[in-house]
Every structure is written in structure tokens, then in C-alpha cells.
């Protein structure tokens, strides 16, 4: 994909999350049009609890950077551990929801993650449901930015989807591009990539970070943690 087309796709991806800001939490908490039947919902929330337990075990203490911070679901979790959280997102509307959820307890930065430069080195870099939105052509630059954001002993933690979304918002998927539908019927193209844990470990190792990645018990999510390569 040429750069001009990729720029347009990423702009549409930002528009999608701007317009989806008010319904993102419905997706995560399985409310309204995103409800599951009781059995499926049980599996979903069991995997959510597994992610939360993994983050607690990781203990993201110190000065923490959250990229693509979204509506604050994970920012709130980070604030339980960290001395300071810097939450970066390209969509101001989403960060306003984040600020409301977290009571203004983080530092909020409206900036494009693909262009923003960290003002200092952090102890931890965290991102949830973001890495799958990084196109392969920008993956190296993204991980170089992560490395610049981390102290020599800095750590990384990520969570993401392990499978395609359900048909209530997924229209189609071809290669790295997925077409998503909002509850009002509007459709947007976004980047959406998937890996096996081993493939993600291999890709990220080549880009300067050592991760251990696994899939949650019911297969909804991947979770990875590790350090930047100091060699």
C-alpha cells in the first residue's frame, strides 16, 4: 500500500474511533447491541479477568506511558499501580471519556501515536487493542518509538484481540484491512492485524523488544509482556 493510501486509511481509522467513542464501552462490557448469550458472556468476562490478573501480576509501577489510551478502561487499572500515568490518544473525544472515568488522575495528551515523540523515558509502556491497528509498514517505526520511550530497564505490556470481531460490527476483512459498522449503520475501513503468539514474539524480537505472548483461556485475547532489547 502506498503512503498516500495508508495515510487516508489511518485518517479513516481515527474517524472511526472518534465516532465510536460513545459505544466503545458497550462493546467491552457487552451491553446493548453487543450483548452475548449467558454462556458466551461468561467466557468473555473470564478472559477479561485473566487479562486484569496478568496486569496485576506485571505490576506496572513507576512512570507509565499508555499509548492509544481510549476511554480509560485500562488507564484506571494502571493508576492503581503507577506513580504517574501519561495517556496518549489521537482522538480528543475519547480522551474526554477517559478523563471522566479516571477523575483527571492521569496526564492526557491528544496526539497521533505515529507522530508523537515521548518527552522523557518511562518505566513502562502499555497499550491495549492498539498493536493490531499498526500497519505492517509502520511497525518498525512504532517499535522504535516504544524503545525511545523506555528507560534502559523499561518494560512493555500489551493486550489485543486474538480473533476477528463478531458480525454485529465486522462487515468484512481482507489482508490488513477490516471494514467495521457502527450501531447507526455507518461503515469505516481500519487496519486490523492478527498473529499467533509465536509469530508476534518473532516479529517484535526483530524490532527490538523481547516479549512473552500467550492467548487467554477462551481464545478472545492475546497478552504479552517483556522488555526492550538492550543489546
N, C-alpha and C positions, 0 to 999 in steps of 0.2 A: 504494500500500500504506500503510495507516495505521501510526502509530508503534508501537502495541502489537504488531501482527503483525510488523513489521520487527524489533522487539526480540526477539521469540521466534525469528525466523529466524536472527538473528545469534547468539543463545544456542545454537541447534542447530548452527550453523557452528563455534562454539568446541568444542562437544561432539564434533563430527566429527573435528576435528584433534587433540583430546585422545586419542580412541580410535584414531586413525590414526597416532599418533606413532611406534609401533614399525615400521610398514610404509611410512612415507613414503620412507625411503631406498631401499627395494626398488623403489618406483616410479621414483625418479630414476636409480638405477643399473641398472634393468631386470633385476631379479633375481626368482627365484621365479615367482609368478603374473603378473608384469609383464614377463616376457621377450618380446623381439621375435625374429623370424627374423633371420638374419645380415645380410641386405641392409637391412632396416628399422632394425635396431640401428645399423648403420654410419651411416645418415643422421641418426639421433637424436644420436649422440655427436659427429658432425661439427658439428651445430648447437650442442651443449653447448660444444665447443671454441671455436666462434665467439663465444659469449657470454663465455667466460672471457677470450678475447683482447680483446674490446671493453672489458671491465672493466679489464684491464691497461693498455690504451691510455688509458682515462679517468683512471687513477691516483688512486684515492680516498684522498688523503693527509690528514694532519691529524687533527682530531677528527671522527669519523664516527658517525652515527646510523643504525642498521639497524632498521627497523620490520617487525614480524611476522617475526622473525629465524629462526623454525623450528628445525630440528635442527642448524644450524650449517654446512651445506654452503657457504653464501656468507659466513658470518661468518669462516670460516677463510681464504677468499680476501681478504676485507677486511683482516684482520690482517697480511697480507703487505705492505700499503701504508701503513696508518694508524698514527698515533702512539697513538690510543686509539679503541676501538670500544664503543659502548653498544648492546646488543642487547635490544630490547623485544619481548615476545610475551605474549599473554593466557593462554597455556597453560603452566603450570609444568612439566608432564611433558615438553613439547617443549624447553623451555629447559634441563632437566637433560641431555637428549641433546646439546644444543648445548654446554653446559659441558664434558661429557666429551670431545666431539670437539675442542674448542679448548683443552683443558687449563686452563680457567679464565682465559684471557688477556683476555677482554672484561669489561665491566661488564654484568651481566644484570639486567633489570628485568621483573618479572611485572606486566603492566598491559594493560588494554584500549586498543588503539590509538585507538579512537574517543573515549576519555575522557582519556587520559594527556596531560599538558602537559609540554613539554620544559623541563628545569631551566636550560638555557642555550642559546646559539646554537652551531650546529655548522658545520663546513666543508662536510660532505657529508651528504645524506640518501639512503639506499639502501633499496630494497625489492624483493624477488623474489617473484613469484607471489602478490602481495597485492592489487595495484590492481584486479584483476578480481573480487576479493571485496568491494570497496567499492560498496554500492548507489548508484544514481544520486542518490537523495535525500540521501545523506550525502557526496557527492563534494566539494561546495563546502567544507563544514566540514573535511573531511580535508585538502584542499589549503591551506586557511587555516592548519591546524596545521603542515603542512610548511613554509609560509612563516615561521611564528613560530619554527620550529626552526632556521632557517638564518641565517647571517651575511649581511650585505649582498652579499657576493661568493659566497655559498654555492651549491653545485651539487647536482643531483639525478641519480640513476641508477636505472633500473628495468628489470627483465626480467619477462616474463609469458608465458602461453600465447597462441598465435595461433589455436588451433583447439580444438574440443571434445575431451575425452578419449576413450580407447577404451572399447569396450563392457564390458571387464572390470571397470570401476568406475563408468562412467557409465550410469545407468538411464534418465534422461530429462532433457530441458531445455526449459523454457518461459519465454520472456522472460528475466528476470534470474535465474531460479531453476533450479538443476540438482539432480537427485537422484543421489547417489553411493552406491555399495555398497562396504563393506569386505570384506576377504577372508573374514570369518566370516559374511557374508550380511546383516549389519545395514545399513539404509539411512538416509540423512540428507539433508535439504534444505539447500543452501548457496546463497549468492549467487555467480553466475559470469557476468561480462560480457565481451564481446569487441568489439574495434574494428579498423578498418583503421588503419595508421599515420597517415594524414592525418586521420582522424576523431579519433584520440586527441590529436594535436597541437592540433587546433582546440578540443577540449573543455578541455584543460589550459590553453591560452592564455587562455581566458575566465575561468579560475580563478586566474590569477596566476603561471603558470610557462611558460617558453619551452623546449619540448622538441623535439629531433630524434629521430624514431622510425622504425625500419625492421623488416622481418621477416627472420629468418635464412634462409640459402640454401635449406634444405629445408622451410621453412614451419612449423616446430614452435613457434617463439618470436617474440616481439617484444622489442626492446631500445631503450631511449630514454635520452637524457641531455640535460642542459641546466641552466638557471639559473632562479632565481625572478625575476619581473619587478620591476625596481627603479623603474619609472615611478610 
